Structures are given as C-alpha cells and as structure tokens.
Amino acid sequence: MTDDLLIGGVLLAIAVGLVFIGRPNKAGESPRFLRFEASLVLYTPVVMIFAAFGVATILGALLGASH
C-alpha cells in the first residue's frame, strides 16, 4: 500500500511540476520548448496522463487498503 501511495504522490508531483514549468513568464511568453505547435499538442496530454495515473494509483491504494 505505501509503495502505491508513494508512486501516486510522485506522479502527482511530476504533473504539478510540469504545470509550473509550462507557465508563461510575466511578459506572457511561453517557455522556449512550448513555442512549437507540436509541443503544445503533446504537452497538455502528458500532464493530464501523469495527473490521472497519480490520482488513480492513490485511490487504488486507499480503496484496496479497506478490504
């Protein structure tokens, strides 16, 4: 159980980190790696995948512990 919680927490931390890395600066410019069209298409699903797997892992660990 604790391994699943740890893995889920790491996945959520990666998702949060990616959100903060992808934020525009104060001038409204995107980071250099997000200035290409293909990166904009791929970046959002990657963040969502990490967040969804993190939440699913944590919920699976918590619900599995009750049995």
All heavy atoms as TSV, in Angstrom:
chain	resi	resn	atom	element	x	y	z
A	1	MET	N	N	0.813	-1.184	0.000
A	1	MET	CA	C	0.000	0.000	0.000
A	1	MET	C	C	0.863	1.257	0.000
A	1	MET	O	O	0.602	2.184	-0.758
A	1	MET	CB	C	-0.926	0.006	1.199
A	1	MET	CG	C	-1.732	1.277	1.310
A	1	MET	SD	S	-2.748	1.251	2.759
A	1	MET	CE	C	-2.590	2.933	3.244
A	2	THR	N	N	1.881	1.292	0.828
A	2	THR	CA	C	2.681	2.511	0.921
A	2	THR	C	C	3.451	2.768	-0.374
A	2	THR	O	O	3.681	3.918	-0.719
A	2	THR	CB	C	3.669	2.424	2.090
A	2	THR	OG1	O	4.477	1.265	1.928
A	2	THR	CG2	C	2.936	2.357	3.411
A	3	ASP	N	N	3.817	1.697	-1.073
A	3	ASP	CA	C	4.503	1.893	-2.352
A	3	ASP	C	C	3.579	2.549	-3.368
A	3	ASP	O	O	4.001	3.441	-4.114
A	3	ASP	CB	C	5.008	0.563	-2.913
A	3	ASP	CG	C	6.137	-0.028	-2.087
A	3	ASP	OD1	O	6.808	0.741	-1.368
A	3	ASP	OD2	O	6.345	-1.245	-2.174
A	4	ASP	N	N	2.337	2.125	-3.394
A	4	ASP	CA	C	1.373	2.721	-4.321
A	4	ASP	C	C	1.111	4.184	-3.985
A	4	ASP	O	O	0.995	5.018	-4.884
A	4	ASP	CB	C	0.060	1.946	-4.318
A	4	ASP	CG	C	0.192	0.579	-4.949
A	4	ASP	OD1	O	1.124	0.390	-5.743
A	4	ASP	OD2	O	-0.640	-0.288	-4.640
A	5	LEU	N	N	1.012	4.496	-2.711
A	5	LEU	CA	C	0.821	5.893	-2.316
A	5	LEU	C	C	2.029	6.737	-2.695
A	5	LEU	O	O	1.883	7.878	-3.154
A	5	LEU	CB	C	0.562	5.986	-0.812
A	5	LEU	CG	C	-0.784	5.491	-0.322
A	5	LEU	CD1	C	-0.844	5.534	1.198
A	5	LEU	CD2	C	-1.895	6.308	-0.924
A	6	LEU	N	N	3.207	6.183	-2.515
A	6	LEU	CA	C	4.428	6.902	-2.872
A	6	LEU	C	C	4.506	7.140	-4.374
A	6	LEU	O	O	4.795	8.260	-4.824
A	6	LEU	CB	C	5.655	6.126	-2.392
A	6	LEU	CG	C	7.006	6.753	-2.715
A	6	LEU	CD1	C	7.160	8.066	-1.973
A	6	LEU	CD2	C	8.117	5.796	-2.371
A	7	ILE	N	N	4.217	6.122	-5.148
A	7	ILE	CA	C	4.247	6.256	-6.610
A	7	ILE	C	C	3.195	7.257	-7.071
A	7	ILE	O	O	3.451	8.107	-7.927
A	7	ILE	CB	C	4.046	4.882	-7.279
A	7	ILE	CG1	C	5.261	4.003	-7.024
A	7	ILE	CG2	C	3.798	5.028	-8.770
A	7	ILE	CD1	C	5.076	2.562	-7.424
A	8	GLY	N	N	2.001	7.197	-6.509
A	8	GLY	CA	C	0.956	8.150	-6.850
A	8	GLY	C	C	1.337	9.576	-6.496
A	8	GLY	O	O	1.089	10.507	-7.262
A	9	GLY	N	N	1.955	9.740	-5.351
A	9	GLY	CA	C	2.411	11.074	-4.954
A	9	GLY	C	C	3.495	11.613	-5.875
A	9	GLY	O	O	3.497	12.800	-6.221
A	10	VAL	N	N	4.398	10.744	-6.296
A	10	VAL	CA	C	5.448	11.168	-7.224
A	10	VAL	C	C	4.844	11.544	-8.577
A	10	VAL	O	O	5.232	12.553	-9.176
A	10	VAL	CB	C	6.511	10.054	-7.378
A	10	VAL	CG1	C	7.446	10.335	-8.534
A	10	VAL	CG2	C	7.294	9.896	-6.092
A	11	LEU	N	N	3.894	10.761	-9.054
A	11	LEU	CA	C	3.243	11.087	-10.321
A	11	LEU	C	C	2.501	12.423	-10.245
A	11	LEU	O	O	2.557	13.230	-11.183
A	11	LEU	CB	C	2.285	9.970	-10.732
A	11	LEU	CG	C	2.935	8.665	-11.183
A	11	LEU	CD1	C	1.884	7.578	-11.356
A	11	LEU	CD2	C	3.702	8.867	-12.459
A	12	LEU	N	N	1.827	12.671	-9.144
A	12	LEU	CA	C	1.146	13.959	-8.982
A	12	LEU	C	C	2.149	15.104	-8.867
A	12	LEU	O	O	1.913	16.195	-9.396
A	12	LEU	CB	C	0.244	13.932	-7.754
A	12	LEU	CG	C	-1.070	13.200	-7.924
A	12	LEU	CD1	C	-1.848	13.195	-6.609
A	12	LEU	CD2	C	-1.904	13.831	-9.012
A	13	ALA	N	N	3.254	14.871	-8.194
A	13	ALA	CA	C	4.285	15.907	-8.089
A	13	ALA	C	C	4.876	16.234	-9.462
A	13	ALA	O	O	5.151	17.403	-9.763
A	13	ALA	CB	C	5.379	15.463	-7.127
A	14	ILE	N	N	5.055	15.217	-10.283
A	14	ILE	CA	C	5.552	15.447	-11.648
A	14	ILE	C	C	4.547	16.280	-12.435
A	14	ILE	O	O	4.919	17.215	-13.147
A	14	ILE	CB	C	5.854	14.111	-12.348
A	14	ILE	CG1	C	7.072	13.444	-11.721
A	14	ILE	CG2	C	6.076	14.314	-13.844
A	14	ILE	CD1	C	7.314	12.028	-12.204
A	15	ALA	N	N	3.268	15.962	-12.298
A	15	ALA	CA	C	2.233	16.720	-13.012
A	15	ALA	C	C	2.224	18.176	-12.565
A	15	ALA	O	O	2.157	19.089	-13.399
A	15	ALA	CB	C	0.863	16.082	-12.790
A	16	VAL	N	N	2.309	18.425	-11.274
A	16	VAL	CA	C	2.327	19.797	-10.765
A	16	VAL	C	C	3.589	20.518	-11.233
A	16	VAL	O	O	3.542	21.689	-11.632
A	16	VAL	CB	C	2.210	19.808	-9.228
A	16	VAL	CG1	C	2.484	21.181	-8.654
A	16	VAL	CG2	C	0.838	19.317	-8.808
A	17	GLY	N	N	4.707	19.822	-11.217
A	17	GLY	CA	C	5.949	20.413	-11.704
A	17	GLY	C	C	5.872	20.788	-13.172
A	17	GLY	O	O	6.340	21.857	-13.574
A	18	LEU	N	N	5.269	19.923	-13.972
A	18	LEU	CA	C	5.120	20.230	-15.392
A	18	LEU	C	C	4.206	21.431	-15.621
A	18	LEU	O	O	4.426	22.217	-16.545
A	18	LEU	CB	C	4.577	19.004	-16.135
A	18	LEU	CG	C	5.557	17.859	-16.343
A	18	LEU	CD1	C	4.826	16.639	-16.909
A	18	LEU	CD2	C	6.679	18.275	-17.259
A	19	VAL	N	N	3.187	21.574	-14.784
A	19	VAL	CA	C	2.311	22.735	-14.908
A	19	VAL	C	C	3.098	24.017	-14.632
A	19	VAL	O	O	2.987	25.001	-15.368
A	19	VAL	CB	C	1.100	22.614	-13.953
A	19	VAL	CG1	C	0.359	23.938	-13.838
A	19	VAL	CG2	C	0.175	21.534	-14.430
A	20	PHE	N	N	3.913	24.016	-13.577
A	20	PHE	CA	C	4.674	25.212	-13.251
A	20	PHE	C	C	5.781	25.481	-14.264
A	20	PHE	O	O	6.094	26.637	-14.547
A	20	PHE	CB	C	5.257	25.116	-11.844
A	20	PHE	CG	C	4.237	25.415	-10.783
A	20	PHE	CD1	C	3.768	24.406	-9.966
A	20	PHE	CD2	C	3.741	26.700	-10.616
A	20	PHE	CE1	C	2.820	24.681	-8.996
A	20	PHE	CE2	C	2.794	26.980	-9.656
A	20	PHE	CZ	C	2.329	25.965	-8.841
A	21	ILE	N	N	6.364	24.447	-14.829
A	21	ILE	CA	C	7.392	24.635	-15.853
A	21	ILE	C	C	6.783	25.238	-17.110
A	21	ILE	O	O	7.403	26.064	-17.785
A	21	ILE	CB	C	8.084	23.292	-16.173
A	21	ILE	CG1	C	8.956	22.868	-15.009
A	21	ILE	CG2	C	8.915	23.391	-17.437
A	21	ILE	CD1	C	9.506	21.460	-15.152
A	22	GLY	N	N	5.560	24.882	-17.441
A	22	GLY	CA	C	4.919	25.339	-18.662
A	22	GLY	C	C	4.240	26.686	-18.571
A	22	GLY	O	O	3.674	27.160	-19.547
A	23	ARG	N	N	4.269	27.318	-17.407
A	23	ARG	CA	C	3.610	28.615	-17.261
A	23	ARG	C	C	4.356	29.700	-18.031
A	23	ARG	O	O	5.578	29.701	-18.092
A	23	ARG	CB	C	3.562	29.014	-15.787
A	23	ARG	CG	C	2.605	28.161	-14.988
A	23	ARG	CD	C	2.577	28.523	-13.534
A	23	ARG	NE	N	2.589	29.958	-13.330
A	23	ARG	CZ	C	3.042	30.522	-12.225
A	23	ARG	NH1	N	3.528	29.787	-11.255
A	23	ARG	NH2	N	3.024	31.836	-12.093
A	24	PRO	N	N	3.624	30.641	-18.605
A	24	PRO	CA	C	4.292	31.755	-19.287
A	24	PRO	C	C	4.942	32.705	-18.274
A	24	PRO	O	O	4.556	32.744	-17.107
A	24	PRO	CB	C	3.169	32.458	-20.036
A	24	PRO	CG	C	1.911	31.974	-19.457
A	24	PRO	CD	C	2.179	30.677	-18.768
A	25	ASN	N	N	5.923	33.465	-18.747
A	25	ASN	CA	C	6.578	34.435	-17.860
A	25	ASN	C	C	5.704	35.677	-17.706
A	25	ASN	O	O	4.589	35.742	-18.207
A	25	ASN	CB	C	7.977	34.780	-18.379
A	25	ASN	CG	C	7.953	35.411	-19.751
A	25	ASN	OD1	O	6.910	35.783	-20.262
A	25	ASN	ND2	N	9.111	35.520	-20.352
A	26	LYS	N	N	6.216	36.685	-17.014
A	26	LYS	CA	C	5.411	37.885	-16.752
A	26	LYS	C	C	5.085	38.663	-18.014
A	26	LYS	O	O	4.114	39.409	-18.058
A	26	LYS	CB	C	6.143	38.773	-15.757
A	26	LYS	CG	C	6.220	38.164	-14.385
A	26	LYS	CD	C	6.889	39.075	-13.404
A	26	LYS	CE	C	6.944	38.396	-12.051
A	26	LYS	NZ	N	7.571	39.228	-11.039
A	27	ALA	N	N	5.898	38.509	-19.051
A	27	ALA	CA	C	5.638	39.188	-20.317
A	27	ALA	C	C	4.619	38.436	-21.167
A	27	ALA	O	O	4.234	38.903	-22.228
A	27	ALA	CB	C	6.946	39.350	-21.093
A	28	GLY	N	N	4.202	37.266	-20.700
A	28	GLY	CA	C	3.212	36.476	-21.429
A	28	GLY	C	C	3.800	35.550	-22.473
A	28	GLY	O	O	3.064	34.956	-23.254
A	29	GLU	N	N	5.115	35.385	-22.467
A	29	GLU	CA	C	5.776	34.498	-23.438
A	29	GLU	C	C	5.828	33.082	-22.890
A	29	GLU	O	O	6.120	32.864	-21.723
A	29	GLU	CB	C	7.187	34.993	-23.719
A	29	GLU	CG	C	7.244	36.380	-24.317
A	29	GLU	CD	C	8.656	36.913	-24.389
A	29	GLU	OE1	O	9.542	36.349	-23.709
A	29	GLU	OE2	O	8.875	37.890	-25.107
A	30	SER	N	N	5.576	32.141	-23.760
A	30	SER	CA	C	5.659	30.733	-23.375
A	30	SER	C	C	7.112	30.315	-23.227
A	30	SER	O	O	8.006	30.935	-23.819
A	30	SER	CB	C	4.998	29.859	-24.438
A	30	SER	OG	O	3.627	30.131	-24.504
A	31	PRO	N	N	7.380	29.262	-22.460
A	31	PRO	CA	C	8.748	28.756	-22.388
A	31	PRO	C	C	9.239	28.332	-23.773
A	31	PRO	O	O	8.452	28.051	-24.673
A	31	PRO	CB	C	8.632	27.543	-21.465
A	31	PRO	CG	C	7.381	27.746	-20.708
A	31	PRO	CD	C	6.480	28.527	-21.592
A	32	ARG	N	N	10.538	28.276	-23.925
A	32	ARG	CA	C	11.119	28.000	-25.242
A	32	ARG	C	C	10.652	26.673	-25.819
A	32	ARG	O	O	10.436	26.559	-27.024
A	32	ARG	CB	C	12.643	28.011	-25.143
A	32	ARG	CG	C	13.183	29.403	-24.924
A	32	ARG	CD	C	14.654	29.405	-24.846
A	32	ARG	NE	N	15.188	29.120	-26.182
A	32	ARG	CZ	C	16.453	29.024	-26.467
A	32	ARG	NH1	N	17.345	29.181	-25.516
A	32	ARG	NH2	N	16.857	28.764	-27.682
A	33	PHE	N	N	10.501	25.660	-24.984
A	33	PHE	CA	C	10.117	24.351	-25.513
A	33	PHE	C	C	8.642	24.275	-25.899
A	33	PHE	O	O	8.211	23.324	-26.532
A	33	PHE	CB	C	10.468	23.233	-24.522
A	33	PHE	CG	C	9.680	23.283	-23.236
A	33	PHE	CD1	C	8.522	22.555	-23.103
A	33	PHE	CD2	C	10.118	24.047	-22.168
A	33	PHE	CE1	C	7.795	22.592	-21.937
A	33	PHE	CE2	C	9.402	24.083	-20.994
A	33	PHE	CZ	C	8.236	23.361	-20.877
A	34	LEU	N	N	7.848	25.276	-25.531
A	34	LEU	CA	C	6.427	25.281	-25.890
A	34	LEU	C	C	6.101	26.252	-27.021
A	34	LEU	O	O	4.938	26.526	-27.291
A	34	LEU	CB	C	5.572	25.638	-24.671
A	34	LEU	CG	C	5.450	24.564	-23.607
A	34	LEU	CD1	C	4.629	25.074	-22.440
A	34	LEU	CD2	C	4.820	23.312	-24.180
A	35	ARG	N	N	7.092	26.759	-27.693
A	35	ARG	CA	C	6.847	27.721	-28.765
A	35	ARG	C	C	6.577	27.048	-30.102
A	35	ARG	O	O	6.298	27.726	-31.083
A	35	ARG	CB	C	8.024	28.679	-28.887
A	35	ARG	CG	C	8.113	29.589	-27.677
A	35	ARG	CD	C	9.141	30.638	-27.805
A	35	ARG	NE	N	9.227	31.376	-26.535
A	35	ARG	CZ	C	10.271	32.049	-26.159
A	35	ARG	NH1	N	11.328	32.118	-26.924
A	35	ARG	NH2	N	10.262	32.677	-25.016
A	36	PHE	N	N	6.648	25.725	-30.145
A	36	PHE	CA	C	6.376	24.997	-31.376
A	36	PHE	C	C	4.978	24.393	-31.293
A	36	PHE	O	O	4.518	24.015	-30.223
A	36	PHE	CB	C	7.417	23.899	-31.590
A	36	PHE	CG	C	8.819	24.426	-31.588
A	36	PHE	CD1	C	9.633	24.250	-30.488
A	36	PHE	CD2	C	9.308	25.112	-32.681
A	36	PHE	CE1	C	10.916	24.746	-30.478
A	36	PHE	CE2	C	10.590	25.607	-32.681
A	36	PHE	CZ	C	11.402	25.430	-31.574
A	37	GLU	N	N	4.325	24.296	-32.422
A	37	GLU	CA	C	2.951	23.817	-32.439
A	37	GLU	C	C	2.816	22.382	-31.940
A	37	GLU	O	O	1.883	22.038	-31.224
A	37	GLU	CB	C	2.394	23.920	-33.860
A	37	GLU	CG	C	1.019	24.521	-33.898
A	37	GLU	CD	C	0.575	24.755	-35.310
A	37	GLU	OE1	O	1.092	25.694	-35.920
A	37	GLU	OE2	O	-0.260	23.976	-35.773
A	38	ALA	N	N	3.750	21.533	-32.307
A	38	ALA	CA	C	3.673	20.126	-31.896
A	38	ALA	C	C	3.805	19.984	-30.386
A	38	ALA	O	O	3.165	19.123	-29.774
A	38	ALA	CB	C	4.748	19.310	-32.592
A	39	SER	N	N	4.616	20.815	-29.760
A	39	SER	CA	C	4.785	20.697	-28.310
A	39	SER	C	C	3.511	21.106	-27.573
A	39	SER	O	O	3.196	20.546	-26.528
A	39	SER	CB	C	5.966	21.546	-27.846
A	39	SER	OG	O	5.714	22.911	-28.089
A	40	LEU	N	N	2.784	22.071	-28.107
A	40	LEU	CA	C	1.525	22.463	-27.471
A	40	LEU	C	C	0.491	21.345	-27.535
A	40	LEU	O	O	-0.322	21.176	-26.628
A	40	LEU	CB	C	0.965	23.720	-28.140
A	40	LEU	CG	C	1.722	25.015	-27.868
A	40	LEU	CD1	C	1.134	26.142	-28.693
A	40	LEU	CD2	C	1.673	25.352	-26.395
A	41	VAL	N	N	0.529	20.595	-28.618
A	41	VAL	CA	C	-0.421	19.497	-28.780
A	41	VAL	C	C	-0.085	18.345	-27.840
A	41	VAL	O	O	-0.971	17.673	-27.318
A	41	VAL	CB	C	-0.443	19.024	-30.249
A	41	VAL	CG1	C	-1.273	17.779	-30.422
A	41	VAL	CG2	C	-0.948	20.130	-31.153
A	42	LEU	N	N	1.189	18.123	-27.583
A	42	LEU	CA	C	1.612	16.976	-26.776
A	42	LEU	C	C	1.739	17.281	-25.292
A	42	LEU	O	O	1.599	16.382	-24.464
A	42	LEU	CB	C	2.950	16.455	-27.298
A	42	LEU	CG	C	2.929	15.860	-28.698
A	42	LEU	CD1	C	4.344	15.521	-29.139
A	42	LEU	CD2	C	2.052	14.640	-28.733
A	43	TYR	N	N	2.027	18.522	-24.937
A	43	TYR	CA	C	2.330	18.851	-23.550
A	43	TYR	C	C	1.129	18.655	-22.630
A	43	TYR	O	O	1.247	18.078	-21.553
A	43	TYR	CB	C	2.846	20.288	-23.466
A	43	TYR	CG	C	3.475	20.629	-22.143
A	43	TYR	CD1	C	4.715	20.117	-21.802
A	43	TYR	CD2	C	2.831	21.456	-21.233
A	43	TYR	CE1	C	5.299	20.412	-20.602
A	43	TYR	CE2	C	3.414	21.762	-20.028
A	43	TYR	CZ	C	4.649	21.242	-19.715
A	43	TYR	OH	O	5.226	21.536	-18.518
A	44	THR	N	N	-0.025	19.127	-23.045
A	44	THR	CA	C	-1.222	19.013	-22.205
A	44	THR	C	C	-1.610	17.564	-21.919
A	44	THR	O	O	-1.863	17.218	-20.760
A	44	THR	CB	C	-2.388	19.768	-22.859
A	44	THR	OG1	O	-1.988	21.113	-23.084
A	44	THR	CG2	C	-3.613	19.736	-21.990
A	45	PRO	N	N	-1.639	16.678	-22.925
A	45	PRO	CA	C	-1.968	15.290	-22.596
A	45	PRO	C	C	-0.932	14.608	-21.694
A	45	PRO	O	O	-1.303	13.784	-20.853
A	45	PRO	CB	C	-2.014	14.590	-23.961
A	45	PRO	CG	C	-2.248	15.660	-24.938
A	45	PRO	CD	C	-1.616	16.888	-24.378
A	46	VAL	N	N	0.325	14.980	-21.820
A	46	VAL	CA	C	1.352	14.391	-20.953
A	46	VAL	C	C	1.097	14.778	-19.496
A	46	VAL	O	O	1.159	13.934	-18.589
A	46	VAL	CB	C	2.758	14.817	-21.411
A	46	VAL	CG1	C	3.814	14.465	-20.380
A	46	VAL	CG2	C	3.106	14.173	-22.742
A	47	VAL	N	N	0.780	16.053	-19.267
A	47	VAL	CA	C	0.476	16.500	-17.901
A	47	VAL	C	C	-0.768	15.785	-17.382
A	47	VAL	O	O	-0.804	15.325	-16.233
A	47	VAL	CB	C	0.284	18.032	-17.870
A	47	VAL	CG1	C	-0.189	18.491	-16.507
A	47	VAL	CG2	C	1.570	18.734	-18.254
A	48	MET	N	N	-1.786	15.665	-18.226
A	48	MET	CA	C	-3.022	15.007	-17.805
A	48	MET	C	C	-2.807	13.522	-17.515
A	48	MET	O	O	-3.428	12.968	-16.599
A	48	MET	CB	C	-4.100	15.201	-18.857
A	48	MET	CG	C	-4.587	16.638	-18.936
A	48	MET	SD	S	-5.701	16.982	-20.299
A	48	MET	CE	C	-7.000	15.811	-20.021
A	49	ILE	N	N	-1.942	12.878	-18.268
A	49	ILE	CA	C	-1.658	11.460	-18.038
A	49	ILE	C	C	-1.001	11.270	-16.680
A	49	ILE	O	O	-1.379	10.386	-15.900
A	49	ILE	CB	C	-0.794	10.891	-19.178
A	49	ILE	CG1	C	-1.640	10.725	-20.433
A	49	ILE	CG2	C	-0.136	9.578	-18.777
A	49	ILE	CD1	C	-0.831	10.404	-21.681
A	50	PHE	N	N	0.011	12.096	-16.374
A	50	PHE	CA	C	0.664	11.981	-15.069
A	50	PHE	C	C	-0.330	12.234	-13.937
A	50	PHE	O	O	-0.332	11.515	-12.938
A	50	PHE	CB	C	1.847	12.951	-14.965
A	50	PHE	CG	C	3.111	12.426	-15.568
A	50	PHE	CD1	C	3.599	12.946	-16.748
A	50	PHE	CD2	C	3.830	11.413	-14.947
A	50	PHE	CE1	C	4.766	12.479	-17.312
A	50	PHE	CE2	C	4.999	10.930	-15.505
A	50	PHE	CZ	C	5.470	11.461	-16.685
A	51	ALA	N	N	-1.179	13.242	-14.090
A	51	ALA	CA	C	-2.148	13.552	-13.038
A	51	ALA	C	C	-3.169	12.424	-12.880
A	51	ALA	O	O	-3.491	12.010	-11.756
A	51	ALA	CB	C	-2.856	14.869	-13.358
A	52	ALA	N	N	-3.676	11.901	-13.985
A	52	ALA	CA	C	-4.695	10.842	-13.915
A	52	ALA	C	C	-4.120	9.559	-13.323
A	52	ALA	O	O	-4.762	8.923	-12.475
A	52	ALA	CB	C	-5.250	10.575	-15.308
A	53	PHE	N	N	-2.922	9.177	-13.747
A	53	PHE	CA	C	-2.315	7.963	-13.182
A	53	PHE	C	C	-1.977	8.150	-11.708
A	53	PHE	O	O	-2.094	7.215	-10.912
A	53	PHE	CB	C	-1.070	7.548	-13.958
A	53	PHE	CG	C	-1.368	6.819	-15.239
A	53	PHE	CD1	C	-0.557	6.990	-16.353
A	53	PHE	CD2	C	-2.440	5.962	-15.360
A	53	PHE	CE1	C	-0.825	6.329	-17.535
A	53	PHE	CE2	C	-2.718	5.298	-16.522
A	53	PHE	CZ	C	-1.906	5.482	-17.623
A	54	GLY	N	N	-1.585	9.352	-11.332
A	54	GLY	CA	C	-1.297	9.614	-9.923
A	54	GLY	C	C	-2.528	9.483	-9.057
A	54	GLY	O	O	-2.514	8.823	-8.015
A	55	VAL	N	N	-3.611	10.106	-9.498
A	55	VAL	CA	C	-4.862	10.028	-8.734
A	55	VAL	C	C	-5.389	8.594	-8.706
A	55	VAL	O	O	-5.824	8.097	-7.664
A	55	VAL	CB	C	-5.910	10.995	-9.323
A	55	VAL	CG1	C	-7.286	10.749	-8.729
A	55	VAL	CG2	C	-5.478	12.427	-9.105
A	56	ALA	N	N	-5.326	7.912	-9.839
A	56	ALA	CA	C	-5.817	6.533	-9.898
A	56	ALA	C	C	-4.999	5.610	-8.995
A	56	ALA	O	O	-5.558	4.740	-8.317
A	56	ALA	CB	C	-5.777	6.030	-11.339
A	57	THR	N	N	-3.700	5.820	-8.959
A	57	THR	CA	C	-2.851	4.991	-8.103
A	57	THR	C	C	-3.141	5.228	-6.633
A	57	THR	O	O	-3.222	4.284	-5.836
A	57	THR	CB	C	-1.359	5.260	-8.409
A	57	THR	OG1	O	-1.135	5.067	-9.806
A	57	THR	CG2	C	-0.468	4.338	-7.634
A	58	ILE	N	N	-3.306	6.488	-6.267
A	58	ILE	CA	C	-3.596	6.810	-4.864
A	58	ILE	C	C	-4.969	6.261	-4.474
A	58	ILE	O	O	-5.118	5.649	-3.413
A	58	ILE	CB	C	-3.513	8.320	-4.627
A	58	ILE	CG1	C	-2.053	8.763	-4.710
A	58	ILE	CG2	C	-4.107	8.698	-3.281
A	58	ILE	CD1	C	-1.840	10.255	-4.656
A	59	LEU	N	N	-5.967	6.465	-5.331
A	59	LEU	CA	C	-7.294	5.942	-4.997
A	59	LEU	C	C	-7.298	4.411	-4.943
A	59	LEU	O	O	-7.948	3.823	-4.081
A	59	LEU	CB	C	-8.319	6.414	-6.036
A	59	LEU	CG	C	-8.729	7.880	-5.932
A	59	LEU	CD1	C	-9.684	8.235	-7.046
A	59	LEU	CD2	C	-9.368	8.151	-4.585
A	60	GLY	N	N	-6.580	3.785	-5.851
A	60	GLY	CA	C	-6.481	2.328	-5.826
A	60	GLY	C	C	-5.829	1.827	-4.544
A	60	GLY	O	O	-6.252	0.822	-3.974
A	61	ALA	N	N	-4.812	2.530	-4.081
A	61	ALA	CA	C	-4.148	2.134	-2.840
A	61	ALA	C	C	-5.066	2.333	-1.639
A	61	ALA	O	O	-5.114	1.481	-0.744
A	61	ALA	CB	C	-2.864	2.929	-2.668
A	62	LEU	N	N	-5.783	3.437	-1.626
A	62	LEU	CA	C	-6.673	3.703	-0.484
A	62	LEU	C	C	-7.876	2.771	-0.474
A	62	LEU	O	O	-8.285	2.304	0.590
A	62	LEU	CB	C	-7.128	5.157	-0.510
A	62	LEU	CG	C	-6.040	6.205	-0.264
A	62	LEU	CD1	C	-6.617	7.592	-0.410
A	62	LEU	CD2	C	-5.424	6.008	1.095
A	63	LEU	N	N	-8.457	2.508	-1.631
A	63	LEU	CA	C	-9.612	1.618	-1.680
A	63	LEU	C	C	-9.201	0.160	-1.493
A	63	LEU	O	O	-9.967	-0.632	-0.946
A	63	LEU	CB	C	-10.355	1.791	-2.997
A	63	LEU	CG	C	-11.036	3.144	-3.189
A	63	LEU	CD1	C	-11.663	3.223	-4.576
A	63	LEU	CD2	C	-12.077	3.375	-2.107
A	64	GLY	N	N	-8.027	-0.186	-1.931
A	64	GLY	CA	C	-7.542	-1.557	-1.745
A	64	GLY	C	C	-7.177	-1.837	-0.306
A	64	GLY	O	O	-7.219	-2.974	0.146
A	65	ALA	N	N	-6.830	-0.804	0.461
A	65	ALA	CA	C	-6.454	-0.998	1.851
A	65	ALA	C	C	-7.660	-1.275	2.724
A	65	ALA	O	O	-7.540	-1.842	3.795
A	65	ALA	CB	C	-5.739	0.262	2.362
A	66	SER	N	N	-8.850	-0.893	2.273
A	66	SER	CA	C	-10.037	-1.101	3.087
A	66	SER	C	C	-10.538	-2.539	3.052
A	66	SER	O	O	-11.365	-2.932	3.854
A	66	SER	CB	C	-11.158	-0.162	2.630
A	66	SER	OG	O	-11.556	-0.488	1.297
A	67	HIS	N	N	-10.038	-3.337	2.119
A	67	HIS	CA	C	-10.503	-4.725	2.022
A	67	HIS	C	C	-9.650	-5.644	2.827
A	67	HIS	O	O	-8.578	-5.691	3.020
A	67	HIS	CB	C	-10.509	-5.199	0.580
A	67	HIS	CG	C	-11.600	-4.539	-0.189
A	67	HIS	ND1	N	-11.342	-3.575	-1.137
A	67	HIS	CD2	C	-12.944	-4.665	-0.141
A	67	HIS	CE1	C	-12.476	-3.148	-1.654
A	67	HIS	NE2	N	-13.473	-3.813	-1.054
